[in-house]
């Protein structure tokens, strides 16, 4: 594996990290919503991990969106970081193109 492959693994790992970081916060936000926590007019005195309410929703939203974008466009990010390497291996397809009759 060359440095470009390792960078691709690092980019995908960072995307997964963002998604994994958002999941416990999302669960906590759902639980807080169900019990009417301080961010949702419940008036509770308990302190949550991220303060509750809209701040937690924004946190979860940003992390989920960034994680999905980084995972979806990891190849584009790698090509942007290493623009000089154009010869990329493309897996062969099993599709057979039909023969076009000549007139």
Secondary structure, 3 states (H helix, E strand, C coil): CCHHHHHHHHHHHHHHHHHHHHHHHHHHHHHHHHCCCHHHCCCCCCCCCCCCCHHHHHHHHHHHHHHHHHHHCHHHHHHHHCCCCCCCCCCCCCCCCCCCCCC
